[in-house]
Amino acid sequence: MDNILKILKEFGLEIPADKADEFSKRVRENYKPVSEFDKRVSQLETERDDYKTKFEQADKTLKNFDGVDAEALNQEIADYKTKIKEQEETYKKQMEERDFNNALSKEIESYQFTTEAAKESVINKVKAAGLKCVEGKIMGLNDMITAIKEKDAGAFVDEKQQELEGKKAKFTTNTVGKQSTDKKISPAELMKLKNENPDMDISQYI
């Protein structure tokens, strides 16, 4: 901007030197140069256009809700949130069930059952008991198996009895034309052998 004092002087008007500073100050307080005005106008036009765009977008959005039942819409949103929550809970439950079954399959192998049916029965009882799986281990499983054994001992192999049977006497018979065989022998079998071989000494097997 050209100096205001210079412009006035060009038109034959001169401000006294002792008044020049005050005059310039008053002019700056009350008048702005055209370039600054144009800049401000440009800013206002940009802001106007921005507000206009936002208004048009808002108006378009509102028109999409014309005829929409607000109460029904809120209910639909609530139902959607409920469905999402149910899906999350179902997924969590499925993961917990998978981890539980994997842990149970692994831990149940440490027990010996008399039949596959007995094994399946015990597995189903454990699943129905609501035990929890923590870090790959089923809490309270050993205590529950102990309780099941007390009520249904026949479902499990008697390890002590199995050990005793393993220690039963074995014998070898050598007969003409036959190969020797090793097998466990019961008192009934001893009597049968004695009847068939009267000279056989069975005292060593008693």
MARMARVO-872781 format. One record per residue: residue in three letters; x negated, y negated, z negated of N, C-alpha, C, CB in turn. Coordinates in steps of 0.02 Angstrom, whole numbers, plus 50000, padded with zeros to 5 digits. Each point is the difference from the previous one (the first is absolute). Glycine has a CB too. Layout:
<rs>
R;ala;X;Y;Z;X;Y;Z;X;Y;Z;X;Y;Z
...
</rs>
This chain:
<rs>
R;met;49958;50060;50000;50042;49940;50000;49956;49938;50000;50092;50062;49938
R;asp;49926;49891;50106;49961;49938;50001;50010;49963;49935;50010;49993;50125
R;asn;49939;49970;49854;50004;49960;49939;50055;49948;50008;49877;50019;49976
R;ile;50169;49978;49976;50057;49954;50003;49978;49927;50001;50069;50085;49941
R;leu;49877;49900;50023;49975;49931;49997;49974;49979;50068;49971;50014;49879
R;lys;49996;50033;50156;49973;49986;50066;50056;49987;50050;49900;50070;49974
R;ile;50153;49972;50020;50057;49991;50046;50032;49932;49990;50019;50124;49999
R;leu;49990;49856;49938;50031;49934;49986;49957;49943;50026;50055;50048;49899
R;lys;49881;49960;50094;49953;49948;50022;50004;49992;50076;49925;50025;49903
R;glu;50085;50033;50133;50005;49997;50072;50063;49961;50022;49939;50110;50008
R;phe;50110;49889;49948;50062;49963;50015;50001;49931;49967;50060;50110;50010
R;gly;49881;49866;49968;49996;49933;49973;50020;49994;49929;50021;49960;50111
R;leu;49985;50098;49854;50018;49998;49929;49942;50027;49960;50123;50015;50027
R;glu;49857;49947;49925;49941;50020;49960;50018;49996;49926;49920;49960;50090
R;ile;50067;50094;49876;50014;50003;49928;49939;49974;49963;50078;50099;50015
R;pro;49934;49857;49937;49944;49973;49961;49958;50057;49970;50067;49896;49974
R;ala;49868;50092;50023;49954;50052;49976;50018;50025;49931;49910;49949;50070
R;asp;50112;50005;49886;50016;50020;49932;50066;50038;49996;49937;49901;49959
R;lys;50100;50101;50096;50064;50036;50000;49996;50064;50043;50059;49890;49984
R;ala;49886;50120;50050;49994;50055;50049;50009;50069;49968;49923;49928;50066
R;asp;50044;50084;49878;50004;50067;49969;50071;50015;49976;49880;49989;49964
R;glu;50151;49963;50005;50068;50009;49975;50049;50012;50058;49974;49928;49901
R;phe;50015;50034;50154;50044;50006;50058;49993;50071;50030;49989;49875;50024
R;ser;49950;50147;49984;49988;50067;50029;50032;50054;49956;49892;49960;50052
R;lys;50102;50031;49882;50030;50049;49954;50075;50004;50008;49907;49979;49918
R;arg;50125;49962;50087;50073;49997;50005;50022;50032;50066;50003;49895;49929
R;val;49959;50094;50123;50018;50029;50064;49997;50076;49998;49958;49897;50058
R;arg;49988;50129;49911;49992;50073;49996;50056;50032;49958;49876;49987;50012
R;glu;50148;49978;49937;50052;50026;49957;50068;50002;50034;49937;49958;49902
R;asn;50074;49997;50146;50066;49994;50029;50005;50022;50073;50017;49908;49921
R;tyr;49928;50103;50112;50001;50018;50071;49952;50057;50013;50031;49881;50031
R;lys;49987;50161;50017;49958;50056;50020;49984;49995;50074;50051;50073;49910
R;pro;49891;49951;50110;49984;49998;50072;50044;50048;50039;49881;49968;49972
R;val;50129;50018;50092;50042;50041;50043;49976;50072;50003;50027;49898;50067
R;ser;49907;50111;49937;49972;50068;50004;50018;50042;49939;49905;49955;50068
R;glu;50093;50013;49873;50018;50036;49939;50075;50015;50000;49906;49945;49938
R;phe;50134;50007;50086;50072;50010;50004;50016;50058;50047;50019;49878;49977
R;asp;49948;50123;50081;50012;50053;50049;49981;50069;49970;49979;49918;50094
R;lys;49967;50083;49868;49979;50062;49969;50052;50025;49950;49880;49965;50014
R;arg;50148;49989;49948;50051;50018;49951;50064;50024;50035;49952;49917;49919
R;val;50065;50049;50135;50059;50020;50039;49990;50071;50027;50023;49879;50031
R;ser;49918;50136;49992;49985;50066;50027;50007;50054;49946;49922;49948;50084
R;gln;50054;50036;49856;50007;50047;49944;50073;50012;49983;49890;49961;49955
R;leu;50149;49985;50044;50071;50007;49984;50036;50041;50053;49996;49890;49941
R;glu;49986;50101;50122;50031;50037;50054;49984;50075;49994;49994;49899;50074
R;thr;49943;50116;49906;49980;50070;49991;50040;50031;49943;49885;49974;50042
R;glu;50121;49988;49902;50039;50025;49943;50073;50010;50020;49921;49942;49920
R;arg;50105;50011;50120;50070;50005;50022;50010;50063;50042;50009;49875;49999
R;asp;49945;50138;50046;50006;50059;50043;49995;50064;49959;49951;49935;50095
R;asp;50006;50064;49854;49992;50059;49957;50064;50014;49962;49877;49976;49990
R;tyr;50152;49971;49981;50063;50008;49963;50056;50023;50047;49963;49911;49919
R;lys;50036;50064;50142;50051;50019;50048;49996;50075;50016;49997;49884;50049
R;thr;49940;50140;49960;49990;50072;50014;50024;50043;49942;49902;49972;50072
R;lys;50080;50007;49866;50021;50037;49941;50076;50000;49993;49891;49970;49944
R;phe;50139;49973;50071;50073;49996;49995;50033;50047;50050;49991;49881;49963
R;glu;49983;50120;50098;50028;50044;50052;49994;50073;49980;49972;49915;50087
R;gln;49970;50103;49883;49990;50069;49978;50048;50017;49944;49880;49994;50034
R;ala;50128;49960;49918;50045;50011;49944;50072;50006;50024;49922;49938;49924
R;asp;50096;50019;50124;50068;50001;50027;50014;50066;50036;49997;49874;50012
R;lys;49953;50150;50025;50007;50064;50035;50008;50057;49951;49931;49956;50095
R;thr;50030;50042;49851;50004;50052;49948;50069;50000;49968;49877;49990;49979
R;leu;50148;49950;50005;50065;49995;49968;50056;50025;50046;49958;49902;49934
R;lys;50035;50086;50130;50051;50022;50048;50003;50077;50001;49982;49896;50069
R;asn;49962;50136;49917;49999;50074;49999;50043;50027;49943;49885;49998;50050
R;phe;50128;49959;49900;50040;50022;49943;50073;49979;50006;49898;49992;49930
R;asp;50119;49978;50127;50070;49981;50010;50045;50062;49998;49964;49901;50069
R;gly;50087;50097;49891;50047;50056;49994;49976;50057;49956;50038;49969;50112
R;val;49902;50023;49858;49974;50053;49958;50028;49993;49929;49895;50005;50069
R;asp;50128;50051;49904;50026;50001;49932;49941;50002;49952;50107;50060;50036
R;ala;49882;49884;49928;49942;49995;49955;50000;50055;49948;50000;49876;50018
R;glu;50058;50139;49955;50004;50052;49948;49981;50069;50028;50090;49934;49942
R;ala;49936;50079;50119;49983;50064;50032;49926;50004;50016;50116;50005;50048
R;leu;49856;49938;49974;49929;49998;50016;49957;50013;49938;50024;49919;50094
R;asn;49995;50050;49850;49964;50011;49937;50004;50073;49978;50023;49881;49967
R;gln;50036;50150;50044;50008;50070;49982;49957;50044;50045;50117;49977;49961
R;glu;49879;50005;50103;49959;50039;50047;49926;49996;49980;50084;49977;50092
R;ile;49894;49964;49887;49931;49991;49978;49987;50041;49938;49997;49884;50049
R;ala;50051;50115;49904;49992;50038;49938;49997;50075;50014;50062;49910;49937
R;asp;49981;50113;50110;50000;50071;50018;49934;50020;50032;50125;49995;50017
R;tyr;49848;49960;50024;49936;50014;50033;49944;50007;49948;50039;49937;50103
R;lys;49961;50017;49848;49949;50003;49948;50007;50065;49960;49999;49875;49993
R;thr;50063;50145;49993;50012;50062;49963;49974;50060;50040;50101;49949;49944
R;lys;49912;50051;50121;49978;50055;50043;49924;50005;50002;50103;49986;50070
R;ile;49864;49957;49935;49926;49999;49999;49974;50029;49935;49999;49899;50076
R;lys;50031;50081;49868;49979;50024;49935;50010;50075;49994;50028;49889;49950
R;glu;50029;50136;50075;50014;50072;49997;49949;50039;50042;50122;49975;49983
R;gln;49860;49998;50075;49951;50032;50043;49932;50004;49967;50063;49960;50100
R;glu;49919;49986;49865;49936;49999;49965;49999;50052;49944;49987;49878;50027
R;glu;50069;50126;49936;50005;50049;49945;49999;50071;50027;50065;49916;49932
R;thr;49969;50096;50125;50001;50066;50031;49929;50021;50021;50119;49981;50039
R;tyr;49846;49972;49992;49931;50014;50022;49956;50016;49940;50016;49924;50101
R;lys;49991;50036;49847;49959;50011;49940;50015;50069;49969;49999;49876;49979
R;lys;50065;50141;50020;50020;50065;49972;49973;50058;50042;50104;49947;49954
R;gln;49897;50045;50112;49975;50052;50044;49925;50010;49990;50089;49972;50083
R;met;49874;49972;49909;49928;50005;49988;49985;50034;49933;49983;49896;50069
R;glu;50056;50087;49880;49991;50031;49935;50015;50074;50002;50029;49891;49945
R;glu;50024;50127;50092;50019;50071;50007;49946;50038;50038;50122;49968;49999
R;arg;49850;50001;50053;49947;50033;50038;49939;50013;49956;50041;49943;50105
R;asp;49938;50006;49857;49942;50007;49956;50013;50053;49946;49971;49880;50020
R;phe;50091;50122;49954;50018;50049;49949;49995;50071;50028;50076;49916;49944
R;asn;49953;50094;50115;50000;50067;50031;49930;50024;50016;50113;49976;50048
R;asn;49845;49978;49976;49931;50018;50015;49962;50021;49937;50001;49920;50097
R;ala;50009;50041;49850;49967;50016;49936;50026;50066;49972;49984;49877;49978
R;leu;50082;50134;50026;50030;50062;49973;49975;50061;50038;50102;49935;49965
R;ser;49895;50059;50102;49977;50057;50040;49928;50019;49981;50076;49964;50094
R;lys;49885;49986;49891;49930;50012;49982;49994;50031;49930;49966;49904;50073
R;glu;50070;50068;49879;49994;50022;49930;50034;50067;49988;49996;49881;49966
R;ile;50058;50135;50071;50037;50061;49988;49959;50062;50019;50107;49938;50019
R;glu;49842;50051;50024;49958;50056;50021;49958;50029;49944;49998;49949;50113
R;ser;49996;50014;49832;49960;50025;49943;50040;50050;49958;49937;49892;49999
R;tyr;50126;50120;50019;50042;50048;49963;50015;50059;50046;50051;49908;49929
R;gln;49955;50151;50041;50016;50061;50038;50072;50020;49987;49879;50037;49994
R;phe;50157;49975;50059;50070;50019;49995;50011;50071;50024;50033;49880;50016
R;thr;50018;50151;49956;50014;50069;50018;50028;50006;50071;50021;50025;49879
R;thr;50017;49925;50142;50029;50000;50068;50002;49929;50027;50070;50103;49972
R;glu;49939;49890;50092;50007;49934;50031;50064;49966;49977;49934;50040;50100
R;ala;50118;50001;49889;50063;49972;49976;49992;49969;49931;50063;50086;50067
R;ala;49898;49948;49891;49987;49973;49933;49961;49935;50004;50000;50117;49953
R;lys;49953;49880;50093;49960;49940;50010;50044;49941;50022;49901;50071;50030
R;glu;50143;49943;50019;50045;49948;50025;50047;49976;49946;49993;50049;50114
R;ser;50030;49997;49844;50045;49982;49945;49966;49953;49951;50058;50110;50013
R;val;49880;49904;49971;49962;49958;49953;49988;49931;50032;49945;50102;49948
R;ile;50037;49897;50116;49989;49936;50035;50063;49957;49998;49915;50056;50074
R;asn;50142;49974;49939;50063;49963;49999;50016;49973;49931;50042;50072;50094
R;lys;49943;49967;49854;50012;49977;49932;49955;49940;49983;50032;50117;49966
R;val;49906;49886;50057;49954;49944;49988;50024;49937;50035;49904;50081;49988
R;lys;50118;49926;50075;50025;49943;50038;50062;49969;49967;49954;50052;50105
R;ala;50088;49991;49868;50062;49975;49969;49989;49968;49932;50061;50089;50061
R;ala;49880;49922;49910;49986;49975;49933;49985;49926;49998;49958;50112;49972
R;gly;50026;49859;50086;49986;49928;50002;49931;49981;49975;50120;49983;49986
R;leu;49833;50063;50018;49931;49984;49980;49970;49949;50048;49986;50115;49949
R;lys;49965;49848;50027;49969;49948;50041;49930;50020;50021;50068;49914;49940
R;cys;49914;50063;50121;49933;50013;50026;49958;49937;49991;50045;50085;50085
R;val;49899;49922;49880;49955;49943;49988;49931;50019;50023;50069;49961;49902
R;glu;49907;50001;50148;49933;50011;50028;49988;50073;50019;49959;49904;49931
R;gly;50091;50126;50102;49992;50068;50025;50011;50054;49949;49922;49953;50079
R;lys;50099;50030;49861;50013;50049;49947;50072;49993;49976;49879;49998;49965
R;ile;50154;50060;50024;50069;49999;49976;50000;50002;49924;50040;50057;50106
R;met;49983;49890;49865;50001;49994;49927;50049;50049;49968;49968;49879;50011
R;gly;50008;50161;49941;50044;50046;49963;50011;50066;50035;50053;49902;49953
R;leu;49912;50111;50102;50011;50063;50038;49981;50061;49958;49980;49938;50107
R;asn;49962;50060;49862;49977;50058;49961;50049;50017;49944;49881;49970;50026
R;asp;50143;49979;49939;50048;50012;49946;50064;50030;50027;49951;49903;49935
R;met;50071;50074;50122;50062;50027;50029;49990;50072;50022;50033;49885;50037
R;ile;49911;50131;49993;49986;50069;50021;49999;50046;49940;49934;49958;50098
R;thr;50036;50018;49848;49998;50040;49938;50071;50014;49975;49889;49949;49969
R;ala;50154;50000;50033;50070;50009;49978;50037;50048;50046;49999;49884;49953
R;ile;49988;50113;50112;50033;50046;50047;49977;50071;49988;50008;49908;50085
R;lys;49928;50101;49900;49973;50067;49987;50034;50032;49939;49890;49965;50049
R;glu;50124;49993;49901;50032;50027;49939;50071;50024;50015;49931;49922;49931
R;lys;50104;50045;50116;50068;50019;50016;50004;50053;50055;50035;49886;49966
R;asp;49916;50112;50079;50002;50046;50058;49930;50026;50014;50098;49938;50048
R;ala;49879;50103;49905;49932;50027;50006;49992;50044;50062;49989;49995;49876
R;gly;50066;50035;50146;49996;50046;50057;49984;49965;50065;50081;50071;49942
R;ala;49923;49863;50059;49985;49964;50062;49925;49993;50011;50106;49938;49987
R;phe;49855;50073;49959;49928;49991;50004;49964;50066;49991;50013;49884;49955
R;val;49929;50121;50077;49958;50059;49991;49970;49998;49931;49975;50006;50124
R;asp;50031;50050;49839;49970;50005;49933;49925;50012;50009;50109;50045;49949
R;glu;49852;49902;50042;49928;50005;50012;49966;50049;49952;50002;49883;50043
R;lys;50022;50119;49895;49969;50045;49951;50014;50073;50019;50013;49913;49909
R;gln;50050;50101;50110;50018;50067;50020;49962;50020;50063;50113;49986;49948
R;gln;49879;49967;50097;49964;50013;50062;49927;50017;49985;50077;49922;50062
R;glu;49896;50043;49889;49930;50014;49981;49993;50069;49969;49982;49877;49981
R;leu;50067;50142;49977;49998;50066;49968;50006;50055;50052;50050;49952;49896
R;glu;49995;50039;50153;50008;50050;50051;49938;50008;50043;50122;49975;50001
R;gly;49841;49970;50005;49939;50002;50039;49946;50040;49966;50030;49890;50047
R;lys;49978;50117;49887;49950;50037;49962;50019;50074;49991;49971;49894;49941
R;lys;50086;50128;50087;50021;50070;49993;49949;50047;50032;50120;49964;50000
R;ala;49876;50097;49976;49951;50048;50024;50011;50017;50072;49990;50046;49886
R;lys;49957;49965;50149;50002;50023;50069;49967;50068;50003;49999;49881;50046
R;phe;50019;50161;50003;49968;50065;50005;49987;50015;50073;50055;50040;49895
R;thr;49899;50006;50115;49983;50022;50067;50012;50074;50005;49914;49909;50013
R;thr;50125;50113;50035;50013;50071;50009;49965;50022;50064;50110;49994;49939
R;asn;49857;50062;50056;49966;50028;50059;50032;50067;50015;49892;49939;49974
R;thr;50141;50066;50079;50031;50063;50019;49974;50019;50068;50103;49976;49933
R;val;49898;50088;50079;49974;50026;50062;50042;49975;50058;49955;50102;49942
R;gly;50013;49872;50109;50035;49976;50060;50031;49931;49991;50023;50117;50027
R;lys;49967;49852;49914;50028;49933;49989;49945;49953;49977;50111;50050;49970
R;gln;49897;49885;50048;49952;49950;49979;50017;49979;49928;49983;49960;50120
R;ser;49966;50018;49844;50011;49977;49931;50038;49935;50002;49895;50057;49960
R;thr;50150;49933;49992;50039;49938;49995;49998;49973;49929;50076;50038;50093
R;asp;49925;49896;49901;50001;49967;49935;50067;49966;49992;49875;49983;50000
R;lys;50160;50030;49947;50063;49965;49988;50016;50002;49926;50040;50029;50115
R;lys;50006;49926;49864;50023;50000;49931;50043;50061;49990;49995;49874;49993
R;ile;50005;50152;49947;50039;50061;49987;50042;49992;49938;49911;50068;50054
R;ser;50151;49954;49951;50046;49995;49944;50007;50068;49967;50062;49906;50056
R;pro;49965;50097;49883;50010;50065;49966;50041;50048;50042;49993;49941;49890
R;ala;50059;50035;50145;50041;50045;50040;49959;50031;50057;50101;49932;49973
R;glu;49856;50026;50056;49958;50025;50054;49949;50051;49975;50015;49890;50059
R;leu;49959;50099;49880;49953;50048;49970;50033;50068;49991;49940;49906;49942
R;met;50122;50093;50034;50035;50063;49988;50013;50036;50067;50054;49952;49897
R;lys;49962;50008;50154;50012;50031;50066;49937;50032;50027;50088;49915;50023
R;leu;49855;50051;49969;49936;50027;50023;49982;50064;49960;49962;49882;50032
R;lys;50052;50117;49903;49985;50057;49958;50040;50061;50022;49973;49923;49904
R;asn;50091;50064;50114;50043;50055;50023;49975;50028;50066;50097;49948;49941
R;glu;49878;50007;50101;49975;50024;50064;49931;50032;49994;50067;49910;50055
R;asn;49894;50067;49896;49932;50027;49989;49992;50020;49927;49954;49927;50094
R;pro;50069;50130;49888;49999;50021;49929;49930;49998;49969;50097;50073;50026
R;asp;49852;49937;50014;49932;50001;49973;49970;49930;49993;49985;50113;50050
R;met;50052;49836;49970;49974;49932;50000;49997;49973;49929;50046;49980;50115
R;asp;49897;49987;49868;49991;49971;49933;50022;49927;50003;49903;50080;49972
R;ile;50153;49906;49995;50027;49931;50003;49983;49961;49937;50093;50040;50074
R;ser;49871;49990;49882;49986;49966;49935;49962;49934;50009;49997;50112;49945
R;gln;49962;49887;50109;49959;49940;50010;50042;49940;50023;49903;50074;50028
R;tyr;50160;49941;49994;50043;49946;50025;50053;49979;49949;49981;50043;50114
R;ile;50017;49989;49829;50050;49984;49948;49973;49948;49953;50047;50115;50007
</rs>
